[in-house]
Amino acid sequence: MVWLSCDASNVTETNQNYVDGAWIASETGETFDVENPADPSEVVARYQQSDADDAAAAVDAAVAAEDEWANTPGPERGRILRQAGTILAERKDELTKLLVEEEGKARPEAAGEVQRAIDIFHYFSGKAADLGGTVKGSSSQNTTLYTRKEPVGVAALVTPWNYPIAIPAWKLAPALAAGNTIVLKPATAAPGVVLAVAEALDEAGLPDGVLNVVTGPGSSVGTEFIENGGTDAVSFTGSSQVGEMVYDQATDQGKRVQTELGGKNPTLVGASADPAEAAEIVASGGFGTTGQSCTACSRAVVHEDVYDEFVDALVAEAESIDIGPGLEAEMGPQVSESELDSTLEYIDIAQEEGATLAAGGDTPDEYDSGYFVEPTVFTDVDNDMRIAQEEVFGPVIAVIKVSDFDEGLEVANDVEYGLSASVVTDDHTEANRFVDEAEAGVVKVNEKTTGLELHVPFGGFKRSSSETWREQGDEGLEFYTIEKTVYDNY
């Protein structure tokens, strides 16, 4: 049984790894603490500081369980997924609180993320029963020609801290539905909710060894999962720099690999847009989840005719946001001191490069502890500035003035990332052109860049993705299955 949290003044218990159906301690005998980013003096929970040997043992367990799970009928796999989702639903409030305490996001955002994980398990529970193949017409008599989908084998999942239950869920659920066994390394900043998912699947009847969760550093645990000869596929979500190394490591060994990486997402505001409405859309996309989303809007590309009104409205949106601990406020802290320092460094760089600080730009006076930063708006931004080109991963929006739609579209595309992009316009032609020409895997019209439906593909272009396989929906299942063609001459 996993133990989720602890009293900050008396940490006496340690969460364990989940390997081969049992909760076990790491061979290292070492642990690490997760602190509350709203109050770093509060230790939320303690976890195993595992190493490569622990990871290798988890892979061995997954390999041993591979055949039995692959041969389990799809409807039975689906039943287990549905039951796990139901268990998570019963514990939603508990998981929401844990997510807020470990990751820092505001309670409504955390609750929505937990619900997303629940919905994902229920969605793929139905998909498990539908997995099969297709019958084709044969050119020979007395021959039945058909295909069947089979699991890839052992999937290695490496997941991030910014959506610590939703992203593991959208990797886990299709992998399990397709009949794969799994080794998973959650992010060290917020691993608790992943262990809670493992507990729910265990209680739902998942056979031993099918899912194995090991906490610890990516340099040891993650690398072992990626390079171990027992794993067949690797799915990674994180920064572009690390993801590109993961891709090289996995493909060098001929493994199937899927990466979802960074973004520098624009919202193009056309001349026909209502400035206040556009500012609300941009603020929601850029300041929600404290800007710690790969799909967060970090660039507002605004037509000069509405630029001044838009800036005034966006500054008002930024200054109206209630900052504080996630259980109490509208916008919580950043996840760690290093993330806060990185955001503050980019704020300094933007001013050094000549951008104008229009709102925010500092830590709030009322908090002398915690990793809080004000929602920040920069104007007079050129698209070649670092603030307009590099992923900040904090609540910072750069506003760029353009003279017409063509220039706006060019600026929106002029980055090395291509994850999400949106346009705010009342001009139908502009909207259609943006859909056609925006270089992004997710394109939205009159909506914020964040927010994803679970039944449609998700993935990016350029450095935002390996551009190999999409996640979520039917396309998410494709990564975890391989096609076999059968000629049956009767």
ZALUMTOR-593294 format. One record per residue (C-alpha): x, y, z. Coordinates in steps of 0.001 Angstrom, whole numbers, plus 500000, padded with zeros to 6 digits. Layout:
<sites>
XYZ...
</sites>
This chain:
<sites>
500000500000500000501428503354498999501471506045501610500829509432500060501832512272502358503287513159505689503326515744508444506093518222507656507311518191511246507490514420511517508395512571508343508572508981509521507431506984506503508706506683502963506827505965499765508176502869498061508664501743494486506039499529492898507744496547491237506321493139490305503109493828492211504833494746495490505814497926497296509562497738497876512457499920498999515319500865496707518544498874496863520377502150497492518798502713500902518615506415500012515594508716499838514659512221498741512076514672500035509502516630498050508830520090499450505737522243499093506649524956496546504326527380498316506257526797501574509584525009501048509963524436504794507108521921504543508117518437503428505141516870501684506469513332501251509580511165501015510461508821498156513028506231497078516252507553495554516579504595493198519396503755490802520028501776487625519923498432489445516431499191490749515375500195487244516826497014485743514891494882488239511692496673487200512413495923483528512981492256484403509559492153486089507891493749483065509556491284480675508433488325482812504815489566482782504785490388479075503224487248477595500485486801480173499268490380479835499478490347476026497289487231476014494727488703478422491525489410476464491012493063475594487683493358477443489358492092480636492163494624480271489480497263479764487629496158482897490771496715484977491312500163483467487723501157484162487908499952487749491152501871488262489484505021486949486599504497489349489009504108492284490757507333491288487379509084491127486618507982494682489931509539495801489719512684493677489765515152496572492748513436498203494680513321494938493851516943494155495269518073497491498402515984497026498944517385493529498591520965494816501011520342497680503687518719495523503419520609492224501897523905493395499131524539490875495837526054491975493165523687493315490713524104490383493518523314487916494655520336489983491104519011490290490645519329486542493866517426485942492852514578488248489489514392486489491324514271483177493240511181484356489988509544485461488395510269482082491435508883480236491254505551482046487539505283481365488009506241477702490719503665476996488857500995478942486381500948476079489093501076473441490700497927474869487695495873473775487778497292470236491394496459469433491540493849466721492312494128463038490752494237459600489740491629457028490952492252453472489993490677450176492537488088449012493568487652445380493753483886445959490847481507446368490364479692449668492457482285451531491361484549454341493538487658454511493416489749457653495462491866460052495731491837463818497124494387466258499580493155468851501376494945471701504880496237471097506170494660474323507656496554477263507095500309477174509380502692479085507573505871480143509376508959481433506941511658482560507203515332483626506232517252486755503966519896485218501039517516484615502079514767487029498919512650486757497376513562483379500458512890481246501300509555482918497639508582482464497588509355478759500672507196478287499715504403480704496123503836479663496653503189475922499787501141476623497889498889479034494814498741476803496991497482473950498524494735476115501964496174476849503777495921480161505302499097481551508192500610483463507587504210484495509808506903485978507801509866487305509343513303487744511071513686491113509325517009491772505845515446492030505807511627492005503034511036494530500050510996492197501740508463489895502186506081492826498514506624493625497654505554490055499767502431490528497907501705493745494555502096491983495581499723489198496867497223491750493555497319493616491696496976490302493416493629489688496336494428487424498584491336487365501993491485489016504758492955486880502499494606484309503172498075485755506381498983487559507059502468488963510532503494490125511322506930491563514732508561491254516949510572488919516533510512485178520286510137484787520169506675486361516597505339486418515453506970483181518636506114481298518427502463482360514817502245481205515739503756477828518887501710477212517942498376478813517589495654476173514329494501477742512367497619476757510889497883473271509388501383473147510116504705474851507666507554475439509089510769476885507598514167477715509868516998478813512261519634477536513475519626473947517105519411475033516589516251477088514033514776474703516397514967471771519007513055473766516374510462474715515410510103471051519023509491470054519556506975472875516437504992471982516750505034468211520411504039468374519102500731469719516330500460467180513524501147469649510218502740468843510261506234470361507786509031470926508723512425472388506578515463473202508757518435474025508826522215474426506866525038472889506955528772472204503298529141471436501796532216469757498357533743469768497847535952466718495403538781467420493897540164464224492642543673463491489028542515463727489441541001467204487873542489470304490941543538472355489424542712475738488264539286474610491641538588473032493455539652476207491306537320478288492118534416475935495848535180475983495959535657479760494184532372480374496556530560478053499700532258479328499124532606483069497097529449483715499051526699485520501567529484486332502704529320482719504153525865483356502590524152480376504221523128477107501184524600475321501115527883477294500861531085475267504138532977475618503852535253472558500948537541471689501381538685468089499058541693467802497880543821464893498887547469465340495262548668465063494311546959468332497757546810469964497380549586472547493928548496473681495073544877473853498114545744475979495997547750478428493541544856478738496291542233479131498028544277481846494702544570483672494238540787483415497734540194484814497271542593487712493900541098488666495215537571489265495239536402492876498619534839493686499165532477496598499242528845497765497362526627495371494776525549497900493740529179498376494591531306495339493981531621491606497640531183490610500091529087492597503891529112492779506391527688490351507344524119491107510892524741492384513513527334493183515387526504489979512261527085487863511635530413489615515253531467489132515035530610485433511904532735484990513434535696486839516571535377484721514515535593481520512739538673482897516140540316483396517300539262479929514179540728478313514810544123479915518483544026478966517480543373475356515212546422475317511727545032475962509437547170478127508151545663481362504432546494481366503278544317484286504737542065486953508374541121486674509129540295490293508248538101493242505171539320495173505932541341498318503501539414500504505447536145500237508933535913501700509015532155501112507692529996498326508481530118494637506003532798493620506344535161490682504010537831489360502212537383486028504471539336483680503833541212480429506514542620478096505814545031475264508054546484472534509315542963471872511146542053468669510748538468467559514495537898467524514793538608471258515426535611473484512166536305475344510381535688472011512397532659470928513199530541473998510824528602476223510501530408479579508104527998481340506718530648483633503867533223483545505573535579481093503952536878477892505823538816475200503646541145473105504828541720469530503301544401467279502722543612463569501374545715460718499161543137459018498022539526459057500784538287456751503477539711459013501701538251462039501622534795460501505301535050459598506219536079463158504048533341464671505905530698462643509380532199463103510497529974465997512085526537466219509067525117468062505648524198466728503397522764469429500280524916469789499089528126468158495888530140468147494342533070466317491743535541467594489824537083464710486357537784463354487671537422459803486806533968458471489441534128455745492148534913458293490995532060460482491150529587457593494546530838456471495895530478459980494660526892460176496306526164456819499613527950457394500363527859461125503331525573461788501962523818464854500538520431465731497575522010467543495826525020465994492905526865467583490564529616466432489294532080469057490547529848471867493551529767474180496571527680473230496176525405476261493538522730476810493320519428474961490559516950474210491534513388475154490126511659472046492065513555469345495791513443468488498276515611470361501790516430469213503950519131467730506046520111464740509727521026464571511554520841467941508286520332469814508141516636468937510023513734467429507262513884464765507036510110464890503867509214466800501023511254468273499553510812471738495903510446472819492901509051470999493212506302468411496613507642467360497836507184470921497032503488470666498986503190467422502291503829469177501732500880471504500637498374468851502267496654465904500452495174462917500652491536461876499279490389458508497854486845458316497307484695455185495065481781456108494812479270453239492022476939454257
</sites>
